[in-house]
Structures are given as C-alpha cells and as structure tokens.
Amino acid sequence: MYILGLNAYHGDSSACIFKDGELIAATEEERIRRIKHWAGFPSESIKFCLDECGIDITQVDHITISRDPSANVYKKITHSLKNMVSFKTLKDRLANTKKVSSTKDELAKALDVDVSEIKAEVHNIEHHRSHMASAFFASPFKESAILSIDGFGDFTSTMIGTGKDNKIEVLDQVIYPHSVGVFYTAFTQYLGFANYGDEYKVMGLSPYGNPTLVDKVKDVLIFKENGLFEINTKYFKHPKEGVQMSWEDGDPFIEPIYSDYMAEKFGKPREKGEELTQCHKDLAASIQRVTEELIFHILNHLQKRTGLKNICIAGGVAQNSVANGKILENTTFENLYIPPAGHDAGTAIGSALWLYNQELDKPRIGPMMDSYFGAKFSDDEVEAYLKSENISYQKLSDEELNNKVADCLINAGVVGWFQGRAEFGPRALGHRSIICDPTRDDAKELINAKIKRREPFRPFAPSILKEHVAEYFEKVDDVPFMEKVYQFKEDKKEKLQAVVHVDGSGRLQTVDKEISPKYYSLIKKFYDKTGTPILLNTSFNENEPIVNTPAEAYACFARTTMDMVVMGNIVVER
C-alpha cells in the first residue's frame, strides 16, 4: 500500500511517500525549486517521491493532504460575517479552499495524466491533527500528551490531546484569531524582519537583550486559567481587517499583521536594515520570555489534566529551540519528543500517519530518529557531473578523506560537506552542512566572510559526538535534530566561542555513530587530532534553500570562497 502525503497551498510545501508503513522519501518543494519556504502545489516533490519508489501516480492507493476545508467551517463563516472581512480576503480564502478540494486535478495536470487514471482516494486531514500525528506516531512513546502549536491552520492555532498506541484523542483547541504563532510573527515584522520564516532571527537576537518589557508584552498575549490563551486583538490587524497573504507558486508573503495600536504602544516599528538598538534587543528578549512562559503554562496544565509523563510537540512554534531546551526543567513532564520537521512541511508525513494509524488502524512505525529522507547521489553520479563540467577532483578512501578534511579544518578551512540523503526539515544535520573548526576565535567571521554574510547576532551550531555531551553541556540529552538549546559548561565556553551564543548556550546536534556513521567518523578524526569532539555546523547554502544536488553544492562552492567541497568521497579544492 502506497500513501502519498502532501502539504500544499501553504508555506513549506512538501511531499512524502510511505510503502506499507515505511517512509521511503520526503522532501520540501523549496529544495527543488530553489525558493525559500516555497508555497503552492508540491509537484516536483511529488515527482521525486514517486521516482524514489519506482512507481507512477496510478499505483498510489491513498493521497493525504494536511488541510481540511470543512474543519471549523461554521466558525469561519460566523467570524467573516461578524467582522465584515474584506471581499478580497474572502475571495482569496475561497480560491485557496477550492484548490485544496481539487487535488486530483492538480496532480493530473502536474504529472500529465488523465484524472481518471488516478485511482487513489484523497483524504483531507485537518492541519493540527497532521502536526500531532507527525510527532506522536513517530515518537518512541507508547502513550503521551501532545501539543500542536503554530500560526494558523484550518482556523486553529493550537491543539492539545493525548496519544495511546495507534490512536490520538483531541482534548481542546485555540481558534482564530488567537495564536501565539501570530503573536511572534507580528513582533518579528515589527522588529524589521519582514520575510516569511524570519522568526528564528528574533530568537537569535533575544539573548542580547534583557526581558525588561515582559509586563508590557503580556498585555498582548493573555494567559487563561484553563491552560490556554488569547491575544489582545487591539494589537493585530487580522481579527477585523484580515491580512493579505500569498501562497501561490513561490515565496510566501504575509503583509504586516500588527496594528497601529502596537506601534502606538511600543513605538515606531524598526525599518528593515535599520540599526538594532538595545530597545529592540530588550523587546526580543521579552517576546521570547513570554513565549516560553506561555508554552510552560500550556504544558503544565496539560500534564495535570492527563497525568502523563511524556510530551510530543509539533508546529511552527515547536521550532523554537531555545524554549524546547527549557521544557523539562520548567514543566512536570519527564520526556520530550519533537520530530525533525516540526514545521508545516512535516504535516505531509503527519497527514499520512494519521490515515495509516488513526483511520486505517495499522500498527505504528518505528521511532523516527533521523531525518535523511531526501535526494541522494552516488560517487559515480558526482564524478559524472564534475567531468561534464571539466572540474578537477580527487577520489579518496574513507581514511584518506577524513584525514584530509580534518587537516583542512584545523588550518582554518571552511568545508562544504555533502553526503547521503538530504535532510527533511529545516536543519542541516551533517548531510548538507558547511563545517568549520569551532575552537577558532575567528570561525564565525570566516564563515560569514567566505559564505553566509548574515547578521552577526545569529549563532552557529555545534555537532557533538553523542558520548561526549556530558563533558561539554550542563544537561545530558539526545538531541538528534538540533531541536533544543542547552547551556555549555563554564570551563568549555572560552575554547568554543564560535558555537557558544552570547548567553553561554548552544543549539546542539548529538551525532550517533549508528545513525550518521560518515559524519560521526569525520568528527571522530577531528577529535583524534585536536581533542575536541565537536564541529561547527551550519546549513550548506548561501541565502538560498539548502543545496540539494551536486551541481548546487559545487555552484555554492564556486561563487563563495569556501576552501573545499566534499561530495561522498569526492573532493574538490580551491
């Protein structure tokens, strides 16, 4: 049985495919089309997934899409009538809904087949149920509480529930216009970060400030006694005016969500490119603090309500790795699982799992402990590309390769590391990474000068051999997806300034020999030579989606001053 799962007509469009309960492939449309957060119908991702299975669309049994136009339909109508939502906003919503309802037509057009040949049944799975399924059904827990929390999907922003075996029960939800994701996005825009998906910049900026505006920010986000929340609608445009959004064939766009009232209360919004003042940094710190407190508020009530010790979290807000690293210390839960793609792209997997487990009553898949479901290329394919472009290269044994790359890193080199299957999700986890020596005081400057050219307040991440975590971090945990931030031990901070954030923390990735053998062996070789079991790891890109193919990897190498690109066992040096 083949299930094709889709996230479509929304940012971070994606597709995945399961065969008899095994995830065969998953990718985000942005990786293929080369536009960040690509929104629309994921036709290229679908083609990739079908090719990975060696089948065509006529052999697919079920298609799931992580949107359900019928969800909360009466609440949508009532809200629109009550608030006199603009005709253009209503027209855009109806057009989007119509597309979601015509998935087979879109598939037939994209794959150049007659719609009558597509025999698969299409299942619309509500957005937050898809998020919940992507977390719980892929977790190692037999029973768990579940939280899905993001901007909006199917008129809902937050959903809580429980999972047991292969069933999920929804307990409660937060309905439009109330959303902590929208709260964070509005302030992200207010602080001058206007692009879709820029919320991580506020998270990265927050340690540079002091949370002096918490009380003021708490007038915007209101904690309720039932463990949920509301927003103060005076600070936002979307409840009454509506907000223009674009989810069509490209870069998603959302116009400013904050109202004039927010500008009146917090002062003039920062313009893009304007200097970041201490006031901006303090506001970022306060926004982050209030967001964390709200997450703990929701989770502590959920734990008391369910009595469960395990918690699974998904949704855009679940990508807040700073908050994630504090959950177990600030709640009564004991174990936490966050999937590798907790954002909207992951709902493609979640919608398929909801159908497979919840509706078809099939047994659970094994725990998802890696994210390597994307494109892969053999050494022969890499060589064929390089020869076609008359590019000189070396092919080395594993031992020769690790020695050469480790020596390059020790000598201030910056290396593009392209291995195996691409990661599914927003993090580069050693398969599509740029790596550097984390002990160099100038490592951040090297990478920003040679490749990234990004804001200086944004940190780089440490990839650490799993068995050495206790030596370097105050908390010992498996963090395979870079989904949590923890404090470094005091005596390690001075040596590792390149991966230690201004507040002494790091967004670590624990590297397991069984899960990532090639990346592990490289870090181990670097450790043998330097005594440091850590590499600085950042995504293999330059203001673009993470590279997906050898051609894209080489192009990034060629247009930057990166010292070396390694694809499989093939090395190209400058």
N, C-alpha and C positions, 0 to 999 in steps of 0.2 A: 504493500500500500504506500503510495506516494502522497505526501501532503506538501503543497506549496504555500508558504506563509508570506504575507505581504504587509508592509507599512507603506501606504500610498496616499497621495494628495495631502502630504504634510511634510514638514521638515525632516531631514534624515531618512528619506525614503530608502527602503531596503527590501531584500527578499531572502528567504531561506528555503531549504527543501529537506524533508525527512523521508527516509525509506524504512518502513516497518519500525518506526520509533527511533531510528538512528539519524542524528543530524549529519547530513552529508556535506552541506555547503551553506554558507551565509555571507552576504556582502552588502555594503551600502552603495547606493547609486552614485554618491559623490566620488567614490574611488575610481569609477569607470568614466564618468562624465567630466571629472576634474573641476567641479564647482562645489565649494564647501556647503555642507548641510543640504544638498540638492533636494528640492521639493517637487513632487509630481508623481507620475506613474513610473515605477522602477523597472522599466522594460529591459534595460541592459543587465540589471541584477538577475532578473528572471531568466534571461538567456544564459547567463553564467551558471546559474543553479541547475538548469536543465542539462547543460553541457557536462557539468561535473557528474551528473547521474547517467549520462549517456542515453537520455530519453527525450521525447518531444512532449509538447503540452497535451497531446491526445492521450498520453499514458498516465497523466496525473489523475488521482482519484478524488482529491479534495483540495480546494483553494480556500484559504482563510485570509481575511483582511481585518486589520485591527481598528476598524471603525464600524459603528452600528448606527446608521441614520435614524433608526426607530428609538434609540435609547433616549430617555428623558424628553420625548417629543412634546408632551403637553407642557412641561416646564419651559421648553424653548418658545413655544407659541405664546404662552402667558407672559413671559418676560418681554418678548418682542412687542406685544400689544400694549403692555403696561408702560413700557419705557419709550414707545414711539421710535424704535430703532430705524435708522435711515433706510430708504428704499435701496440704495446701493449696497449697504451691508447685507440686507435681506437677500438681494439678488445674488451676491457673491456666495452666501451660505447655501442657497438653493442650488446654484450651479455646482458647488463642491459636492453637495449631497447627491446630486444626480449622477456625477461621475463615480462616486463610491458605489452607487447602485448598478452601475453598468460595467462591472469588472470584466465580464466575458467579452464584451465588445472591445474594450481597450486591449485585452490580451490578443484577440483575433487580429486586430489592426497592427499591433506591435510585432507579432510573430508571423504575420502574413499567412494566416489560415482562415478558413471559413468558420464562423462562430459555431456552426452546427457540429464541427469536429471536436469541440471542447466538451467532453462528457463530464468533467469534474463538477461536483456540487460546490457552489460558492457559499461560504459561511461568514457572516458579519459578526465579529466578536468585539464586544464593547471595549473601548480603549484601555480603561483601567483594569478590567479583568485580564486583558492581554498582558499588561505590566505585571500584575500579580502572578499570573501563570509563568511568566519568564523568570521570576525569582523563585517561587516555591517549588514548582515542578522540576526545576534544575538544581535545587539545593540538596544538601546531604541530609536534610531533616525529614523524619517521618511525620512529624507534627510541628506546626509553627504558627505564630501570629504573622500577619502580612500587612505591609503598608505600601500603597502606591501613591506617589505624591509628585505632582508636576505643575505645569501651567494649566492647560485645559485639554480635554479630550472627551468628545461626546457629552459636552456641557458639564463635565465633572472635573474637579481638580485634585481631589484626594479621596481615597477609598481604603477602608480598613477591613480586615477579615481574618479568617483562620484557614489553615490547610491541614488536612489529615489524609495520609496515603495518597490516593489519586483524586481527591475532591477538595474544592475550595468553597467556603461559605463567606459571603459578603455580609458584614455587620453594619456598616454605616458609610456615608459618603458626604463630601462637601460639594455643593452645587454652585455653578455660575451665579453671580460674578465673583465669588470668594475664592482666592487662590494665593498660596504662598509663592508659587512659581511666578505669577504675575507681579506680586509684590517685589520679588527680587529682580525681575526683568525691568520693571518700571524704574527702580533706583539705578539699575545698570545703565539704562538710557539717560537718566537724569545726570549720571556721573560722566557722560560723554562717550560711552561705549555703545555705539549705535547698531553694530552688526548683530544679526541673529546668532545666538550662541555665545555672546561675549560675557555671560555671567561669571565664567571662571576668572575673568580679569578682576572683578570685584573681590572674589575670594582671595586671589593672589595679592591684591592691594591691601586687604584688611589688616594683616599683621603690622603694617607700617603706621597704623593709627591707634588711637585709644578709643574705647567704646563710650565716649562722653555723651552721646546723643541717644542712648538706649531708651530713656523715658519718652523722648520726643518721637522716636521711631515706633514705639509701642502704641502711639495713637493711630498709626496706620494699619497695624496688624493686631487684631483683638483676640486674645485667648479666651475661650469659653469654658465653663465649668464641666461640660460633658467631654472634655478632652479634645475638642476640635477647635475651630477658629472662624473668624470672619475678617474681612477687610473693611476699613472705613472708606466707603465709596466716594467720599468727597475728594480723595486724593487721586482718583482714577477717572479716565475718560470712558472706559469700555462699558460700565454699567448702564449709562444713559445714551451716550452718543454713538457707541460702537467704535471699533478701531479697524482701519483698513489693513488687510493682510494680503500677501501674495503667496500662493502655494503652487504656482504654475511653472513647470519646466525650467527650473533654475534656482537661483539664490533666493531663499525665502526672505520675506520682508515683513516687518511689523512696524507700523508708524508709532510714534511716541504714545505710551499708554498713560503716563502721568498727566494730571490735570493742572490747570493754572493754580489751583489751591495748593498743590505740592510746592510749586515754585514760590508761592506767597509765603508758605510756612518755613521752607528750607532755604530760600534764597535763589538767586539766578542759577539755572542749570549750567553745568560746565559744557562748553563747546568742545567738539572733537578736536584734539590736538592742543587744547589749552593746557597750561601748566597745572599739574596736580598739586594742590595746596594741602596743608595739614588738615584743614577743614574737610576736604574731600576724603582724605585718608581716615579721619575720625568717623566720618559718615559711613565709609565702607566697613570699618571695624564694628560699628553699631548695627548695621544691617546684618552682618554675619552673625553677631552675637544674638540678636533677636531671632534670626532664622534657626540657629542652634537651639535656643530655648524653646521655640515652638515645636521642633522635632522631638525634643525630650518630653515636652508636655503631652504630645500625642501618644508617644510610645509608652510613657509611664501609665497613662490611663488605659491604653490597650493591654498592657501586661496585667494590670489589676483586673481588668474586665475578663480576660481569657485565662489567667493563671499559667500561661505558657512561658517557657524559658527561652525558646528560640524565636528569632525575628528575621524575616526576609523583607528586603526593601527594594523597590524599583521606582522608576520615574525620573524625570529630569533633575529634580531636587536631590535624588539619591546619588547624583554625580558630585555632590558637594563633599569632597573627600576630607576636608577639614572637620566638618560636622560628623562624618562617619567614624573618624578616629576617636571621637569622644562619646559615642553612643553607649558602649558597655559600661563606661565609668559613670555615666550620668542617668542611666535607667536601671530598672530591675531585671532587664533581660541579661542572659548569660552567654548566648551565642548569636552571631550575626552572619547572614549571607547576603551579598549583593552581587548580582550577575555581572559578567564582563561588559554587557551592553544594557545598562540600566536605563539609558535614554530611549527616545522614541524608536530608533532603529531596532531595538530589542523586542519591540512589540510584534515584529514579524515572527520571531521564534515563539513569543508568548501566545499569539493567536493560534499557532499550530499546536502548541502543547495543550491549550485549553480544549481544543477539539479532541485531541488524541486521548487525553486523560479524563477531562471532565465530562465530555459528551459521548465519546466512544467507549469510555470505561476501560481503556488499555492501561497496562502497568507503567509505572514511572520509568523514565530513562535514568541512567547513572548520573551522579552529580557532575555538573559542568565545572571543571576546574582548569580549563584553558579556553582560549578564545580563537584558536587557529583554524578558522573555517573558510578563509578567503582564497584568493588566487595563489597558485604555486607554479614554479618553473624549475625544470631540471638544469643541471650544468650544461647539458647539450644545447638546450634552448638558449641559455645565456651566451654560450660560445657562438652559436649561430647568429645571434643579434650583433655581437661585438665584431665578428668577422664581416658581416654585411655592411658595417659602418667603418671598416678598416681601423678598428681601435685595438691597440696593443694591450695584452693582458698576460697574466700568469695563472696557471692552474696548479694548486698546491695540495699536498696531503693535509689531513686534519691537524697533525702535529706542526707541520711547517706553517700552516695558516695561522694557528693560534699564536705561535712564536712571533710571526711577522706582525700581526695586528697588535699584540700586546706591546711589542717594541715601538711600534708607531705611536701608540697611545702614550707610552712613557716619555716619548720625545716630543710631546706637545701636539701630537697629531689628532685630527678630528676625522672620524671614520663613519661612512655610511654602511650599515650592516643590514643586508637584505637576504633573508633566509626562509625557506619553507613556505608554509601557507600564511597569508596575510592575516592579521588580527581582525576580528569582527568586534567593533566597538571603538570608542574614541581614543584609546590609549595604545601607544606603541609598546609592545612587551617583548622586545628582543627579536622580532622577525622583520620589522620595518622600522629600525631605530637608527639614530645618529648617536654615537658614543664617544666618550672623552674620559680622560683621567680626572677623577673627582678630587684628587689631592692638590691639583694645581690651583693656586690663588687666582690665576687668570683664565680658568677654564670657561667661565660664563662669558667673559669678554671674547675669548677665542671663538666660541660658537656663535655669538651674536655678530661678531665681525666677519666671520667666514660664511655664515649661512643664514641665521634666523632673523637678525635685525629687528628684534621685538622689544617690547617695553622692559626696562631694566628691573622693574619690581616683580616680574614673573619668574618663579623658581624653576629649576631643573630637578629631575627626579633621580634618586639612587636605586639602581638594581643591585640587590644584595643576595649573596648565596644564602639559602634558607637556614642553614645550620649556624650562621654567624649573627643572626638577628639579635640575640641576647647580648652580644658584645657591644653593639652599637646603638640599640634603641632601648628606651625605658620600658616599653611594652613588647612582649614576645607574642607574635601572631603570624599566621599565614596571610599574606596579602598578595595574592597572585595577579590581581587586575589593577594594581595601583589605586585601589578604591578607598584607601584610608591614609590619613596623615598622622604620624606619631612623632614624639619628641626624641631627638638624639640624646644620648648620654653626654653629660657635660664635658667629659675628657676627650670626646671624639669630635666636638664641633670645630675646634681650631684647625684640625687637619683636613676637614672635609667641607670647607666653606663653599665650594662650588655647588653642593647639593643640600646645604643647610640653609633653610629660609631664615629671614631676619628674626623670627621668634624662636629659633632653635629647632624647628620641626623639619620633617622631610616626608614627601609623598612617596613612600617606598613601594618597590615591587620585590617580593620574595621569589627567588629563582630556584626552582626544584629540578634536580638532575633528571628525574623521570619524565617531567612534563616538557622541559626545554633543554634537551641534552646539549645542543650545539652552543646555545648562549651560555649555558652553565659552564661548559668546558673552556670557553674563552675567558669568562670571569675568573675561573679557577687558575688558568695560566697567568692572568694578570696578578692574581693573589700570590701565586708562587714566586713571581718576580719582584713584587713590591710589598707584600704583607698586607695589602688592602683588598678585601673580598667584595669590592663594590665598583661599579662603573656608573658614570653619569650617563643617563639615558633620556633622550628626547625623541620626538617623532621625526621620521625621515621625510621631511618636506621643507619647503621654503615658501611660507604664506600661500599654501595650497593644500588640498587634501593629501593625506599620507600617500606616498608613492605605492603603486600597485604592480607595476611591470618593470622588467629590466630596463626598458627604454626610458621610463620615467625616472628610475633610480640613476641611470647614467646622466640624464639631462640635468637633474638636480646637482649631481657632482660637477658637471661641466660648467654650469653657469655660476657656481659658487667657488670658494677657494678651499673646499673640503680636500683633505690630503689623500684620501683613499676611499674607494668604494669596493665592498666585498659582496659578491652575489654567489651564494653557495660556496664553492671552493675556488671561485674565480676572483682574482684581484686585479683592479685597475688603479694605478698610481698616477699622481700628477707629475 
